[in-house]
Amino acid sequence: MEKLYLRHKGLLNALKTKYESSIINDIPWDDQLVGITGARGVGKTTMILQYIKKTYGYDKKALYLSLDDIAFSYDNLVDLAEDFLKIGGEQLFIDEIHKHSNWAQEIKNIYDFYPDLKVVFTGSSILDIHKGQADLSRRALIFNMNGLSFREFLQIESKQQFAVYSLNEIIKNHEKISFEISKKIKVFQYFKDYLHHGYYPYYLKDKKHYHIRLSSTLNQIVETDLPLLSNINPQYIPKIKRLINILANEIPVSPNISALASAISVSWQSVIHYLQSLHKAKIINIVYPKAKGISALAKPEKVYLHHPNLIYVFTEHVQNKGNLRETFFANQLLHRHSISTSPKGDFVVDGKYTFEIGGKNKDYRQIAGEKNSFIAADDIEQGFGNKIPLWLFGFVY
């Protein structure tokens, strides 16, 4: 236990960050069991350490530990919890929970045996809390953490505060909202940078090598998280990497499942499974046709990389600006909304709003006659009528 506290204290001492995620205020930290999921690199660990430092300081009532740490010596998390309580512990923060083989059952036991102990755990976005007999869905409050929205990136870079707007507010009042924001800041000084390197908070540490680190993050997800959490045999990891490369060079793409299966020498069922796993891992975003959800054998209508930053891992110079725009729109909206493809336009949001994504000169021909249809237009600071600035959709969280 002493070694764990020394590591805990060392991490708090080393904590230096220029921003605090807005989700930190949404999490009920005093609940008995809280889970925080999200893709690698979105800042889960940093947020937890910020909360500990602000709430407990160096008080031993709180303890942070990572199960990714080779020095972690407990075989059973229940034993850890028992030892922690004996020395006056109140809140245990367990990072990378999915690295522990029997984590769900042991967390359930801690919850049942020690009701006075508060536990916060983090895990991959692929984490399945419903799996097996140790179903935690009725015990744990689960929060998903995304990367930085464009709004959050603006706050960091400009050192100004900006409000969150719902999709309905943006649709109804975008002219007023975009005017007020544009009075405070020149949006296009920042938007291009956000698309290039602004989604994962670690850009603050080293912009020069950001995409090298992002590539390494992708490798960790594919090589470590997918085999551990998605029932994928490690021997097929090279095939999945090949699949990602094929998709990245064709995105946005309506995937031909049979052709992809042939290209990487697996069954079409395996391709579907890989795509759905990559979607859960937040490497890609899958968009299905309207009125069709994700089923075991559902064919994706369109596939995008999860965020525009990922596009630059595969190419230094992006030729397809439309890809950047659609990828940005899908990423920002999927945090709180459902998105499907549309017979007219690019997307249907929440089953009722049709959006066509384009540049400032995009007209309404493609969505003519569609009820509740809008253009999300790039390269405009302010909108008019049913033409809304694309960047404004980065304010929905």
NORQUI-V33421 format. One record per backbone hydrogen bond with DSSP energy under -1.0 kcal/mol. NH is the residue of the N-H (numbers start at 1). CO is the residue of the C=O. E is the energy in kcal/mol with one decimal. If there is no record, write none. Layout:
<<NH	CO	E> <NH	CO	E>>
This chain:
<<5	1	-2.1> <6	2	-2.0> <7	3	-2.1> <8	4	-2.4> <9	5	-2.9> <10	6	-2.2> <11	7	-2.2> <12	8	-1.9> <13	9	-2.3> <14	10	-1.7> <24	21	-1.4> <25	22	-1.4> <26	23	-1.4> <27	23	-1.1> <29	27	-1.9> <31	28	-2.4> <34	119	-2.3> <35	141	-2.9> <36	121	-2.7> <37	143	-2.7> <38	123	-1.0> <42	39	-1.5> <47	43	-2.2> <48	44	-2.1> <49	45	-2.5> <50	46	-2.4> <51	47	-2.3> <52	48	-2.6> <53	49	-2.6> <54	50	-2.3> <55	51	-2.6> <56	52	-3.1> <57	52	-1.4> <59	56	-1.9> <62	59	-1.4> <63	91	-1.8> <65	93	-2.1> <67	95	-2.5> <69	66	-1.5> <72	69	-1.9> <80	76	-1.4> <81	77	-2.5> <82	78	-2.3> <83	79	-2.3> <84	80	-2.4> <85	81	-2.3> <86	82	-1.7> <88	85	-1.9> <89	84	-2.3> <90	61	-3.2> <91	61	-2.4> <92	118	-3.0> <93	63	-3.1> <94	120	-3.0> <95	65	-3.0> <97	122	-3.0> <99	96	-2.1> <100	97	-1.9> <103	100	-1.4> <106	102	-2.0> <107	103	-2.7> <108	104	-2.2> <109	105	-2.2> <110	106	-2.3> <111	107	-2.4> <112	108	-2.3> <113	109	-3.2> <114	110	-2.5> <117	114	-1.8> <118	90	-2.5> <119	32	-2.6> <120	92	-2.7> <121	34	-2.6> <122	94	-2.2> <123	36	-1.8> <127	124	-1.8> <135	133	-1.2> <136	129	-2.6> <139	136	-1.6> <140	136	-3.2> <141	33	-2.1> <143	35	-2.8> <145	37	-3.3> <148	199	-3.2> <151	394	-2.4> <153	149	-2.4> <154	150	-2.4> <155	151	-2.0> <156	152	-2.0> <157	153	-2.6> <158	154	-3.0> <159	155	-1.4> <165	395	-2.7> <170	166	-2.2> <171	167	-2.6> <172	168	-2.4> <173	169	-2.9> <174	170	-1.1> <177	173	-2.6> <178	174	-2.8> <179	175	-1.6> <180	176	-2.4> <181	177	-2.4> <182	178	-2.4> <183	179	-1.3> <185	181	-1.7> <187	185	-1.1> <189	186	-1.8> <190	187	-2.1> <191	187	-1.7> <194	190	-2.3> <195	191	-2.2> <196	192	-1.4> <197	193	-3.2> <198	194	-2.2> <203	200	-2.0> <204	201	-2.1> <205	202	-1.1> <206	202	-1.0> <210	207	-1.3> <213	209	-2.2> <214	210	-2.3> <215	211	-2.0> <216	212	-1.9> <217	213	-2.2> <218	214	-2.2> <219	215	-2.0> <220	216	-2.1> <221	217	-2.2> <222	218	-2.5> <223	219	-3.1> <224	220	-2.3> <225	220	-1.2> <226	221	-2.3> <228	224	-1.4> <229	225	-2.6> <230	226	-2.5> <236	233	-2.6> <237	234	-1.6> <240	236	-1.8> <241	237	-2.4> <242	238	-2.0> <243	239	-2.3> <244	240	-2.5> <245	241	-2.1> <246	242	-2.3> <247	243	-2.6> <248	244	-2.9> <249	245	-1.5> <250	247	-1.3> <251	247	-2.2> <253	303	-1.5> <260	256	-2.4> <261	257	-2.5> <262	258	-2.1> <263	259	-2.2> <264	260	-1.8> <266	261	-2.1> <271	267	-1.7> <272	268	-2.0> <273	269	-2.2> <274	270	-2.9> <275	271	-2.7> <276	272	-2.4> <277	273	-2.1> <278	274	-2.6> <279	275	-2.0> <280	276	-2.1> <281	277	-2.1> <282	279	-1.3> <283	278	-2.7> <284	278	-1.3> <285	304	-2.9> <287	302	-2.8> <292	289	-1.8> <298	295	-1.4> <301	287	-1.6> <302	287	-2.2> <303	253	-1.9> <304	285	-2.5> <306	283	-2.2> <310	307	-1.6> <311	308	-1.2> <313	310	-1.2> <314	311	-1.1> <315	311	-1.0> <321	319	-1.2> <324	320	-1.2> <325	321	-2.2> <326	322	-2.6> <327	323	-2.6> <328	324	-2.4> <329	325	-2.5> <330	326	-2.6> <331	327	-2.3> <332	328	-2.5> <333	329	-2.2> <334	330	-2.4> <336	333	-1.5> <337	333	-1.7> <340	348	-2.4> <341	288	-2.2> <346	355	-2.2> <347	355	-2.3> <348	340	-3.0> <349	353	-3.1> <350	338	-2.8> <352	349	-2.0> <353	349	-2.1> <354	372	-2.3> <355	347	-3.0> <356	374	-2.3> <358	376	-2.0> <362	359	-1.6> <368	365	-1.0> <370	367	-2.0> <374	354	-2.6> <375	386	-2.5> <376	356	-2.5> <377	388	-2.6> <378	358	-3.0> <384	387	-1.7> <387	384	-2.1> <388	375	-3.3> <390	377	-2.8> <393	390	-1.8> <394	391	-1.9> <395	392	-1.5>>
